[in-house]
């Protein structure tokens, strides 16, 4: 039987596959989500963040060494987490495959498969809990004194999606029966463009960029996830397009959906494409 993904078909016999990012798209703007998933309208995509993907790959290589050893990485020990080790599980590599919804759970009340791909999991040897870990990368500003990079926080409109991501992955692994801690971790690498004199090596055609590395603890709450999935189901089953989001966009999160503004401008100018 063909998988049920892409454009939503209410009569399809197979469970509909909904990625973690699609749920976030619904939370961002129900109208744009409905237009994409129900009507099959394709919105402009974002280019791939290849440098971010590269840092994710390298961080995973770092922690994979200690996953095999079943020992804490020195980075973990420096942050008082010597009781944790990178989680070793037969399905771990599958869990990291986001395009295949490698980490997934069935949610029968909506007849959905909810999934995505996580970065890492750490195992608490004292409590036998597992902790979801997400790698992030950025290139931040200097502090006001100009002496160091600004510390990274989880404050900011667009970072709400990071926290939602962590909540959803915690929920999925709980559905699979794992003992999942509400405490997750963000390993944030912050590229230094301010305090390096350059990056080119003198004698070889190579370059090095230095990163500050910061560990951010986050206490998740997945209580909202199941209701959000049911709301997604109701949106998909609706014959009418819901309203565009009035807030949540722009640097401060106080702007309406950009496409609502675009469509309204087209309407006011009698543009029909």
N, C-alpha and C positions, 0 to 999 in steps of 0.2 A: 504494500500500500504506500502511495506517495506521501511524503511528509507534508504537514500543513504549516507552511511558513510563508513569509512575504505578504501578499495581499490576503486579507482575512476573508474566509469563505464560511459562512455560518453553517452550511450543510455538509461541510467536509467531515468525514468520520473520524479522522485522526486528531489528537490534541493539537492545539495551536501553539507554535513555538514562539515564545516572547523572551527576548534578551533583556538583560539588566539595563542596557542602554536605551531600549525601547520604552521601558517603564519610566526611565528618566525623561525621555522625550515627551511622554504623556504628562508627566508632572510639570514639565516646562510649559507646554501649551497643548491642551486637549484638541484644539481645532487642527493644528498642524499634524498632530499624531493621527487624527481621524482621516484627514485628507490623504495622508501617506498610506496608511494601513487599510483603510476601507475602499478608497477610490483609486489607490495605486499611483497617486501623484508623487513624482520624484522631486524632492527639493535639492538645491545645490549642496553638495557634500563638502566636508572639510578635507584639506590635503592631509596626508599622513604625516605624523610628527616622528620622523625617522630618528632624530637624535634622542628623543624620549624613549623610543623603542630600543635604541642601542644601550642606553643606560639601564633600562629594565633587564635586558639580556645579560649585561655584565654583572649587575647585582645578583641576578639569579645564579650565575656561575660562581660568584663568591660564596653564596650560602649553600650551593649544592655540594661544595667540597666538604662542608661540615655536616651536611645532611647524611652523606655517606659515613662519616666518622661518628655520627650521632653525638656530637659535642657542640657546645655553644660557640658561635663565631666570636672572636675577640671583640668585635663591635658590640655584640650583645652583652658580653661581660663588662665592658667599660660603662655600660648604661645600667648596671645592676640587674641584668637579666641572665645571670649565669645558670639559673634553674630552667631556662628554656633552650631547646635545640630545634633546628629546622626539622619540620615534620617529615618523616619517611613513611610513605604509604604507596601501595601498588597502583593506586589511581591518581597519584599526584600529578604526573605529567599530563594526563588527560584533563585534569581540572584547569590547567593553564591555557587550554586551547579555546579561546573566546569565540572564534568564528564557527566552531563546531558545537557551541554551547557545552563545552566539555564538563563544566560544573553545572549540574541541573537537578531539578526536582519537579515531580508532578504535583500539580495543585488541582485536585479533582473538582472542588466547587466551581471552578471556572473552566474546567477541561483544558488547562494550559500546561505546557512545559515551560518552566522558568529557568533561565540559565545565563551563563556568561563564562568568563575565564579569569581566574584570580592570579595574583603574582606569587604569593607565598603563604605558607602556614607554618607557625611555630608551635611546638609541643611543650606544655608545662609538665615537667617530670614530677613535680610535687603534687599537683592537683589532678593530673591526667586530662586537663582541658587543652583545647587547641585555640590558637589565636590567629585571626586573619591578619595578614600583612599586605600592605599595598605600597609599591614603589612609586614615587613621584619625582619629577625633575623640573627645575626652573632656573632662571638666572635673575636674581633679585637685585634690589637697590642697596646702596650703602646706608648705614645709619646716619643720624643727624650730625654726629661728630666726624663722620668720614673716616672712621677707624676700623670698621668691620662691616660685613654684610648684615643687613637687617635679619633678625630671627624670623623664621617662617611660622605662621599660625594657620589654624583652620577657620579663621574669621574671613568672611567675604562671601558675596552672593554666589559666585561660581563654585566655591568650595563646598556649598551645601550638597552638590552632586557627589563630591568625594565621600562625604559622610553617608549619603544614601547608598552609595556603592558598597561601602563596608557593611552597612546594615543588611543589605540584600544578600550578600555572600554569607554573612552569619546566619541568616534565616535559611538559606538553601542547605547549608551543612547541618543545621539543626533538623531540617526535614529528613535528612539522610541518617539521623540517629547519632550524630557525633556530639560529644560533650564540648560545646562551643562556649568559650568565654565571651562576655560582652566587651571585654577589653581587646581592642585591636591596635595595630601599630602602623604608622606611616613612616617609611624610610625615605627621607626627602634629600635629594642631592641638589645643591645650589651652585650653579656655575659661577666662577669668579671672573668677572670681566673688569673688575675695578683695581685689584691689588696684584695682578700679574703684569710683568713687563712685556709679555708677549707669549706666543705659544709655539713658534717654529723652532725646531731643533737646529743646531748649528751645522752639524755634519751629515745629517740624513734628511730625506724628504718625509719627515714625520712631524707631528705637532702634538702637544699635550695641553689639555685644559684641566685646571684644578677645580675641584668641587668641595665646598663645605658639605658635611653630611650631618643631618639632624634627625633624631628620632622623636616622633610625636605620638604620644599615647592618646587613644580616643576610646571613650566609653560609648559603645553602640546601643541602639534601641531598635529592635526589629518589630516592635508591636504594630507599627503602621503598615507593614508590608502587605499583609493579607487583604486589608481593606483597599489598599491601592490597587492590588491585582483585580479585585472585584469591580473597582471603578473603571479599570481598563476594559474589562469584559463588557460592562454596561455601555461604555463609549463605543466599542466596536459593534455592538448590537443595535446602536441607535441609528435610525434612518436619517437623522438630521445632524448636520455639522454643529458641534458645540461652539461656544464663544472662544475667541482667542484670549490668551492670558493678558490680563491688564498690568501685571507686575512680574518681576523676576528677571528682567532683562536690563542690559546696561551695566556699567561698572559697579553701581550701587544697588542694582536689583530693583530699581524703582521705575523702570520703563516698561511699556507694553511690548508684546511680541512684535519683532521687526516686520514680520510678514503681514500682520494686521495693518500696520501703517502703510505698507506697500499696496496691499489690496484696496485700502480705503482711498489712497491717492489715485489708483487706477479708476476706481468707481467715480470719483469726483471729476475726473477728466474724461469720462465716458470711453475709457479704453477697455475693449473686450478682445481678448486674445484666444 
